[in-house]
């Protein structure tokens, strides 16, 4: 784990978060969401502390967290790449765009590159169906992408 991530975890005062949510199991998802909002992912230490706070096993907490696609268990890369795989994007080549990105940065969706520069996510729909296929890098939307255009975009980020 990078030093900056360890520092972030150490600086996060989960006591205040726990006080805001109480000890009921009903607070599990809001707790996980707030912790991820602060850290960008859910490290094992956070899972353990949530389990202790709610009187649950770590397996129970992981079981709920892994059910929902919104939760990440690894720090995201410096550049977060999201590729739409909704119907409009899929029909217009979204799968080929996703494959090209995977090959270019050497990871599959859900992973972060070893150098920490990129993380790749498959997204069901961005709601930009007039621009398929759509790729979002950080918070910038790129429409009508092709494998080649995407490779050039990534080269510009390296």
ZIUR-V641606 format. One record per residue. N is the residue number from 1. RES is the residue in one letter. OMEGA is omega as a letter, one per 40 degrees, with the letter a starting at -180 (* if undefined). BURIAL is # if it has 24 or more other C-alpha atoms within 12 Angstrom, else .. D_LAST is the distance of its C-alpha to the last C-alpha in Angstrom with 1 decimal. Layout:
((N | RES | OMEGA | BURIAL | D_LAST) (N | RES | OMEGA | BURIAL | D_LAST))
//
This chain:
((1 | X | a | . | 21.4) (2 | X | a | . | 19.4) (3 | X | a | . | 21.8) (4 | X | i | . | 20.7) (5 | X | i | . | 21.5) (6 | X | i | . | 24.8) (7 | X | i | . | 25.5) (8 | X | a | # | 24.9) (9 | X | a | # | 27.3) (10 | X | a | . | 29.8) (11 | X | a | . | 29.8) (12 | X | i | . | 30.3) (13 | X | a | . | 34.0) (14 | X | i | # | 34.8) (15 | X | i | . | 38.4) (16 | X | i | . | 38.2) (17 | X | a | # | 36.3) (18 | X | i | # | 39.0) (19 | X | i | . | 41.8) (20 | X | a | . | 40.4) (21 | X | i | # | 40.6) (22 | X | a | . | 43.6) (23 | X | a | . | 44.3) (24 | X | i | . | 44.9) (25 | X | i | . | 43.0) (26 | X | a | . | 42.5) (27 | X | a | # | 40.0) (28 | X | a | # | 37.6) (29 | X | i | # | 35.1) (30 | X | i | # | 35.2) (31 | X | a | # | 34.7) (32 | X | i | # | 31.7) (33 | X | a | # | 30.2) (34 | X | i | # | 30.8) (35 | X | i | # | 29.4) (36 | X | i | # | 26.2) (37 | X | a | . | 26.0) (38 | X | a | . | 26.0) (39 | X | a | # | 23.8) (40 | X | i | # | 21.4) (41 | X | a | # | 22.9) (42 | X | i | # | 26.3) (43 | X | i | # | 26.4) (44 | X | i | # | 29.5) (45 | X | i | # | 31.2) (46 | X | i | # | 31.2) (47 | X | a | # | 32.6) (48 | X | a | . | 35.3) (49 | X | i | # | 36.2) (50 | X | i | # | 36.5) (51 | X | i | # | 38.7) (52 | X | a | . | 40.9) (53 | X | a | # | 41.2) (54 | X | a | # | 42.3) (55 | X | i | . | 44.3) (56 | X | i | . | 42.3) (57 | X | i | . | 41.0) (58 | X | i | # | 37.3) (59 | X | i | . | 37.7) (60 | X | a | . | 39.0) (61 | X | i | # | 36.1) (62 | X | a | # | 33.5) (63 | X | i | . | 35.6) (64 | X | a | # | 35.4) (65 | X | a | # | 31.7) (66 | X | i | . | 30.6) (67 | X | a | . | 32.8) (68 | X | a | . | 30.7) (69 | X | a | . | 27.2) (70 | X | a | # | 26.3) (71 | X | i | # | 26.2) (72 | X | a | # | 23.3) (73 | X | i | # | 24.0) (74 | X | i | # | 20.6) (75 | X | i | # | 18.4) (76 | X | i | # | 15.7) (77 | X | i | # | 12.0) (78 | X | i | . | 10.5) (79 | X | i | # | 9.5) (80 | X | a | # | 12.6) (81 | X | i | # | 12.8) (82 | X | a | # | 16.5) (83 | X | a | # | 18.1) (84 | X | i | # | 21.7) (85 | X | i | # | 24.3) (86 | X | a | # | 27.3) (87 | X | a | . | 30.0) (88 | X | a | # | 29.0) (89 | X | i | # | 25.3) (90 | X | a | # | 26.5) (91 | X | a | . | 29.0) (92 | X | i | # | 26.6) (93 | X | i | # | 24.0) (94 | X | i | # | 22.1) (95 | X | i | # | 22.5) (96 | X | i | # | 21.0) (97 | X | i | # | 17.9) (98 | X | i | # | 17.7) (99 | X | i | # | 18.2) (100 | X | i | # | 15.6) (101 | X | i | # | 12.9) (102 | X | i | # | 14.6) (103 | X | a | . | 14.6) (104 | X | a | . | 11.0) (105 | X | i | # | 9.8) (106 | X | i | . | 13.2) (107 | X | i | # | 14.8) (108 | X | i | . | 17.6) (109 | X | a | # | 18.4) (110 | X | a | # | 19.4) (111 | X | i | # | 17.0) (112 | X | a | # | 14.2) (113 | X | a | # | 11.8) (114 | X | i | . | 13.4) (115 | X | i | . | 10.7) (116 | X | a | . | 11.2) (117 | X | a | # | 7.7) (118 | X | i | # | 9.2) (119 | X | a | # | 12.8) (120 | X | i | # | 14.5) (121 | X | i | # | 17.9) (122 | X | a | # | 20.6) (123 | X | a | # | 22.6) (124 | X | a | # | 26.2) (125 | X | i | # | 26.2) (126 | X | a | # | 24.7) (127 | X | i | . | 27.9) (128 | X | a | . | 26.2) (129 | X | i | # | 28.3) (130 | X | a | . | 28.7) (131 | X | a | # | 25.0) (132 | X | e | # | 24.4) (133 | X | a | # | 22.2) (134 | X | i | # | 20.2) (135 | X | i | # | 16.7) (136 | X | i | # | 16.0) (137 | X | a | # | 12.6) (138 | X | i | . | 13.7) (139 | X | a | . | 16.9) (140 | X | a | . | 16.2) (141 | X | i | # | 18.1) (142 | X | a | # | 17.3) (143 | X | i | # | 20.5) (144 | X | a | # | 21.7) (145 | X | i | # | 18.6) (146 | X | i | # | 18.7) (147 | X | a | # | 16.8) (148 | X | i | . | 15.7) (149 | X | i | . | 14.8) (150 | X | i | # | 12.7) (151 | X | i | # | 10.8) (152 | X | i | . | 10.2) (153 | X | a | # | 9.2) (154 | X | i | # | 6.5) (155 | X | i | . | 5.4) (156 | X | i | . | 5.7) (157 | X | a | . | 3.8) (158 | X | * | . | 0.0))
//
